[in-house]
Amino acid sequence: RRYIQDFFAVGCPTAPSEALLNWAIALVLSRSHAFGSKTGRWLTPVLDFVNHKPEALGGGRLECDANGDLIFIAGADTRAGEQVFLDYQVDDASLLFAGFGIDLEET
């Protein structure tokens, strides 16, 4: 409810329904990534298509350049058309399963 009140505080003439706001919050939380940050999250839609692989096994990593742009650095040589992987930077199997649905025993 606090979020709905915030809409009025910033001058929005009408606030979204609570159901719509809950949907929007769930969408952002399920599609955003912290990339190691404790304070910020980024929406990076293309990452929904990148599967997990630990960096030690060829998974890539993400870095920010001086302009604040996100850069993907491959963890292994990759040819055009080959799948790329990203190390999700989560070492705990239960967190991988809870956060991403990955069961390490099945991979």
N, C-alpha and C positions, 0 to 999 in steps of 0.2 A: 504493500500500500504506500510505503514511503516513496517508491519510484513514481507512482501515479501522481502524488502530490508534487514531486519535483517537476513534472511536465508543466503544471500550472505556474510554478515558481519561476520558470524561465520564459514564460509568456506564451506557451502553446494554448490556443483557444479551446481545444478539446483534448482530453486525454484518451489513450487507447483503453480498451477494456482490460480487465485484469487477466483474462484468459489470453488475449493477444500479447500482452506484456510478458506473461510467463512463457509463452511460446518463443518470443524473441530472445529472452534471456537464456532459455535452454539452447536455442540455436547458436548463439554466440559462444556459450560455454562449451558446447560440443564440437565446435568448428574452429576454435581459436587455440593458439599455442603460446606458451610463455617463453620458449627457447632459453630456458635457464633464468629468466628474469623473475624476481619476486614481486615486482610492482606493475608490470605491463603485460598485455596480451595482444596478439596480432591475428587478424583474419587473413588467412592465406589459402584460398580455395583450392589451388592446384595441389597442395599437399595432401588433400583427401585421396589422391591417386598414387601416392608414394608409400610403398610398403616398408615395414621395419626390417632392418638387419643391423646387428651391432657393427660399430665402426671397425673392430678388429677383423670382421669377416667381410668387409667391403662396403659397409653402409656409409653413406655420405654424412655431411654435417652442414649446418647453416651458420652463417656469420653475417654480421652487419658491416658494411663498408663505411667509409668516412662520411658519406652522404646519408647514412641511415637506411640504405637499401639492403634488402635481404638477399644474400648470395648463397646458392647451393654449391657445395664443393663435393665432387664425387669422391667416394672412398676407394674406387677401383677404376681402371680404364674401362670405358664403355663405348661401344660402337653405336652408330645411328640405329635407332629402332630397338635397342636393347632396353630392358627394364632397369631403372635406377632405384636404389634403396636409400633410406634415410635411417640413421641411428636415432631412435626416439629419445635417447638419453634417459631411459628408465631401466634400471638394472634389476629391480624387484619384480619377479614373475607375477605376483599377485596384483601389483600396480599396472603392469602391462595388460593383464586380463581385465581388470576393472576399468581402466581408462581407454583401452583400445580394442578390447575383445581378442587379444592375442594369447593363445595357449602355447607356450614354448614347447610343451611335450608333443604337440601335433605338428610342429614345423620341422 
